[in-house]
């Protein structure tokens, strides 16, 4: 079988009757049962005329069946394109136009909204609900439990994962079989995953952290996952004694620390807590260790690269750092202007090269050329430094990307909506520190007349076009926006001015 990603993630588990997924109510889905559903989906996709290299766009809630659909795409060579189910139809239409899917799978609740797009763009449309039901599941119900795996090479496209920057529209990172497989193998070995591990999985599965780190590593290790629909403090506390590993974003850990039920005794069977997707405050590290005796392992990754660095599993996990480059991955700090490496201790832009780095951006060759050097290094857009002992520190971003609760948010999209309000002359959007979310979105607006805009009304209007996590936590009215001599808004000054806006909130 020449499909290394499918074989190593899924094929090695065929017929295995040990637990793979455990629902919150304790229901166990074995590897055997999970893969049977996956092969039934593979038959269904093929019957629908979707074939190797076609895109399948998924806009559904988290469920075991979505992971089985992921397995089916890998087995058939179909390119898996997961999207945040919180996206509105306005947002979804862009991804449909850009990715040109042969099939879109959505929740039945959104069928009437997406159907007109299917007619206009000529793609097939099926449903898959959070409970595992839907037209796609019904069509696969009586299909065989085996499927002839489609051959794929290591450089073949496996998934398109959309990212976003501070300007322009979201970009589709093209991740290959080798990108996913190489990263999963390294993390499995570095973090010492094996068949005895039970991962407490509360992350979403539409981005790299929940899907290509948590899920792929568990599959490669042959362990199990307790699959939660999302993060709920009481549920996490209830299920931690049944787990050995948890992966999360800083928000998870700050919320756990705010619960008196989160204790040292509760976590005594755990061996590893991992944090990523946003910076973890050093204070959170200290409080967590004091409360539980565990030191959180922080790592650094990107949509385009999956994981690049990690604090050591065995050794000092330094608060405020993301550790060392992963085996086989090169990281260098360069001068943003010249691109030349700079000495340890100096802040520059982070560049990465390795088998984990995506092959470019879907249908954006100019953008690919701009962000990839001829020698294969990817310019991350993040700023950082090496300290004297080789630990990497993330110092910020040379773009204005906001990361709130682990989600990437680019300000331009929100600014366009704010600027479109009749009472707004101009606006800007920044991220400021927030104890719970890491960063909170703040909109600053200059009124177009002497009457102050109704900010509650503005938020209500914006909520029809933006996912909830993108909505500003606060909209502030200001007299003017600070600009430099070139007329560019100086967001750094605004971030400094409002950095304590949510202090003690």
N, C-alpha and C positions, 0 to 999 in steps of 0.2 A: 504494500500500500504506500503510494508516494504522496502522502499528505501528512507531513510530520506534526503539524499543530494538532490535527484531529487525533492522530494516533497517541501522542503523548498526553494530551489533556483528557481525552475521552476513550479512545480505543482500548487502552490498557485496562479499562475498568469493565469491559463487556462481560456480563454474567456475574458480576461481583454483587453479592447480597448484603454487603455491609452498608451502614448508613452513609449517605452523602448529604442530604438536606433534612433538617429537622425543623418543622413548623413550630411556632410559639406554643401551640396546644400540645406539643409532644409527638405529633404524627411524624413518622419516619418515612422518608423516600429513599430507597436504596439506590445505589449506582445502577443496578440492573433496571429498575423501574424508570429512573430518570432517563437513561439512554434509550429505552423503548419509546418513551414520549418523543425524544429527539429524533429518532428514526422515522416515527410516524409523521412528524412535522416535515422531515426531509422529503418523504413521498408526496406530501401535500403541496409543498413548494414546487416540486418538479411538475406535478399535475397542473398547477396553476400557470405553468410556462415560465417560471423563474429559473434561470440557469446560472452556471458558473460565471462570475464576473459582473452579474447584474447586482444592483443595489436594492436592499430591503431596508426600508426606513421604519423604525419602531418607535411609536409614541404611546407608550402604555405604562401602567403602574408596575412596580416591582412584584415579581412572583416567581415560583419555581418554573412555571411554564415559559417565562421569558428567557430564563437561562437555558431551557431545553431548546428554545428557538435559536439561541446563540449557537448551541451545539449543532443544530441542523444546518445553519448557515456555513459553519466551518466544514461540515461533512460534505456539503454540496458545492462548496466553492463560491457561494453567494456572499457578497460583501455586506456585512452587518453594520447598520448605521443607527445607533441608539440616540434618542433625544430625550431631553428632560420633559416628563409628562406635564409639567407646569406651564410649558410654553403655550401661549395663546395661538389662535388660528392665524393672526397676523404674523406672528413670529414663525410659525410652522411653514407658512407658504414660502418663505425665503429658502428654507432647507430643502423643500420639495423641488423648487426650481433649480437650485444649485446641484443637488445630488442626482436628480433625474432617476428616481427609483422606478423599478418595475412593479414593486408592490409596497404598499404602506399598510402597516398593522397598527390599529388604534383601538382605544377603549370604545365600547359600543355607545357610551354617552356622547362621544364626539363624532359619531358616524354622520349625522345630518349636517354637521359643519364642514367636514372634510370631503363629503361626497361631491360637492360642486367643483372642488379642486381636482378630484379624480377624473371627472368628466372633461374639465378644461385641459388637464395635463396628460391624460391618457394612461394613467397607471391603475393597477388593480388595487382593491381595497378590501381588507378583511379585519375582523375584530378579535381581540383577545383581552379579556377583562382580568381584574385583579384576582378574582376567584378561580381563574384558569379556564373559564368558559368563554364561548364566543364562536364565531363562524369558522375561524381557523382550527380551533380545537375540535369542533364538530366534524369538519371535513377529514381530520386525521384520525378520528376515533377508531375506525376499523382497518386502518392501514397496517401493513406488516411491521414486525419488530426488528427487521434488519434492512439494510440499505447499502448498495454498492458505493463505497466512498469514492468521491471524485478526486482524481490526482491533482495535487497542487504543489508548486515548488516553493522553497523558502522565501523567495523574493516576490511571490504573488501577494496581491492585496487581500487582507483579511477583514479589515474594518476601516471605516472613515469615522473619525471622532472629531466633532466640531469644537473649535476653541474660539476665543475672541480676543481682540486687542483693544486699544484705546481709540483707534481710528478705523474706518472702513467697516466691512461686514464680517461676520464670523467666517473662519477658514476651516476647511476640512482636512485634518491631518491624515495622511494615507499611511496606515500601519500595516506592515507585512506579517506574514507568518513568523519570520525570523525575529522581527521586532518584539512580538509578544512572547514567543517561546524562549528566547535568550534571556529576557528580563525575568520571566517567571522562574526559570531554572536557577538563576543567580540568587534571587530573593528566597526561594525555598531553601537553598543550601546555607545562605548567610544567616537567615533567621531560624534555621534548624527546625523546619517543619517536617513532620512525619505523620504516619497513619494514626497516631494516638491523639492528634490535635483536633480540637473542636473550636472552630472560629465563630465568635459571636459577630454576626454580620448585620449591622444596622445602617450601612452606607447605601446610597443609591447605586444603581447598576447602569447608569447611562454615561458614566465617565470612567477614567482610568483607575481611580482608587478602588472603587467597589467592584469593578468588573475584571480589569486586567491585573490588578494586584491581589486583592482579597480572593476572588473566585479562582483565578488561574493558579495561584500558589497553592490553594487548597486542593485543587484537582491534581496538580503535579505531585503533591505529597500523598495523595490518597486519603486525606483526612475528611472531616465532616464540617458542615456549617449550620449553625442555628440561624435561620433566615428570618429576620424581622422586616416588616414593611417599611420601617423607618426608626428613628431614634425616639425612644420613650424612656425616661429615667427610671420609672418604676419597673418596666419590663426588663431593662438592662440589669437592674439590681436583682430581679427575680432569677434571671438566667445566668448570671455570672458564675455561680457555683457549678454549673454544668459545662463551663467553657474553660479553655486553656489560653486562648488568644483573643484579643480584640483590636480591631483597627478602627480609627476614628479621626475626626477633625477636632481642632481645639475646643469648639463649642461642646462636643460630647463630654470632654473632661472637666470643663468649668461647671457644667450642669451637674455632673456626678458629685463634684466637690461641694456643691451647694445642698446636697441631700445628706441628712444625718444617717441614713441607712447605708451609705457607702463607707465601709469600714475595712480595716486590715483583715479581720477574720473573714469577711465576705470574699476577699480576693486571694485567699491563701492557696487556692488550687490553680490560679492563673500563672502563666510563665512569661507572658509578653503583652505589653500594651504599646501600640504603634500609633503615631500621630503624623498627619501630613495635610496637604492641600492648602494650608495657611500657616503662618508663623505661630508657634506656641510660646506664650509669654514665659520668661524664666521663672516668674513667681508661681505660675501654674505647675511647673516642674517641681519646685521646692515643696509646695503644698501637697502635691500628689504623693511624693515620696514620704513626706511626714505622715500622711494619712494611711497609706497602704504598705509602705516598705518597697514599692516598685518604682523604678525609674523609667519614665516614658521614653521610648525609642523614637526619635524624630528623624525623618528622612526628607528628601527633596526630589520632586518629580514634576513633569510637565505633560500636557496632553500629547505633545509631539514626540515625547521620548519615554513615556512611562517613568520608571524610577532611575535617577542618576547617582544619588549618594545616599548613605545611611550612616547613622551612628552605629558603633559596633554592638553586636549581640553580646559578646564577651569583651569587656573592656569598659572604659569610661564613656558614658553617654553625657555629653556636655550640653547643659541648657544653653539655648541661644545659638546652637550650631546644628548643622544637618549632617555632620560627620564627614566621611571620606568618600571618594569616588568608588562606585561598585566595581568589582572585578571585571576587567575587560572594557571598562568605560573610562574615557579620558575627559578630564575637566580642566579648563584653564581660565584664568582671569586676564582679560585684555583691556587695553586702552580703548575706550569707545570710539575714538577718532581714528587712530592709526591701526587698530586691530592687533597690535603687538602685545605679547605677554608682559605683565607688570609684576614686580616683586611681591612676596608674601607681606601681608600687613596693609597693602594698599587696596583701595576699593576700585573695582572696574567691572566690566560686563562679563557675565558668565557664558562660556562657550562649551559645548559638549560634543563628543564624537564617540560612536560605538555602535554595536549591532542593534541597540535599542532605539536609535534615532530614526524617525519616520522617513519615507522616501520623498516627501514633499507635500505640497498642498493641492488638493483636488481642484483641477481646472484653473489653477492660479500659477502658471509658470513664472510670471514676473515676480510674484511674492516669494516663490520658492528660491529663485535666484538671489533675491535681496537678503534672505535670512539664512542661507547656506553658503559657506565658503567653498571655494574650489577643492580644498583638501578634505572636505567632509564634515568640518565642524559646524554645528548649528548655533546660531546666535540667539540665546534664550530671551533676551530683553530684560533679564534680571541683573541686578547689581550685587556683587559679593566680594569676599576676600578669603584668602587662606590665612590662618593664624600661624604662629611659629611652629606648631606641632602638627600642621597639616589639616586641621579641622576647617570646614568651610562654613562661613557665616553669610547668611543672606541679608543684605543691607537695604533692600528695597527694589524698586523696579524703575527702569528708565522709560517705562510707559506708565500710563496712569490707571492701569488695571486695578479694579477693586476686588478683593476676595472676602466675601461675607458668608460666614457659616460653611466655608469650604467651596462655595460656588464662585465662578468667575463672572464678573459683571463689567462691561465696558461703558464708561460714562456717556459716550457720544449718543448712544441709542436713547438714553433717558433725556439728555439735553435737547435732542430734536423734538421730543414730545413736550417738554417744558416750553421750549421756544414757540411751539405751535399754539400755545394757549393765548387767547385774545388779550389777557391782562398782563402778559409778560413781554418785556422789551428784550431781555436776553437772560441767559442762565449759564450756570456751570454746575458740574456734579463732582464731588470728591468723596473719598473714603476717609473716615476718621476712626481712631481706636475705639473698640467696644469690648467690654469684658466677656460678653457671651458669644458674639459673632466674629470676634477678631477685628473686623472692620464693619462699620455701618455706612450705608449710603446716605449722603446728605446733599440735598439740592439747594442751590442758592439762586434766587431770582431777583432781577431788577424790574420793578413795575413799569408798565408802559404809560401810566398816567398817575395822577396824584392819589387815586384810590387804591389801597392795598389789595392785592389779589386774594381771593378766598382759597387758602391752601388746602383745606379739606375737600373742596370741590375739585381742585386740580388733581389731588391724589385719587379721587373717585374716578375721574375721567381716565387717568393713566392706568388704573387697575384693569381696564378692559383690553389694554394692548400689551401689558407687561406681566410677566410672571411675578408672583407675590414677593419672591426674594429680591427682585430688582427694584421694587418700590422704595423710594427714599424713606428712611426712618423719620427724618425731619425735613421740612422745606422751610428755609429761612428767607426772609425778605431783606435785601441789602440795598444801599443807595447806588453802589457801583461795584464793578469787578476790577481788581488790580490787574494792570497790564504792563508788559515790558515795552521797550522802545519799538519793538516789531509788532506790537498790538496783540501779542499772545497773552491770554489770561495766565497769571502766575498762581497756579494751583498750589505750589509749595507754600506760599504765604497764607493761603486760605486754610490749608491743612494744619499749619502751625497755629493759626488764630483759633481754630475750632477743635483742636485736638482733645480738649477736656470737656467737650460738649456732653458726652455720655458718662462722665466720671461719676461713680457711685450710683448710676442709674440701674 
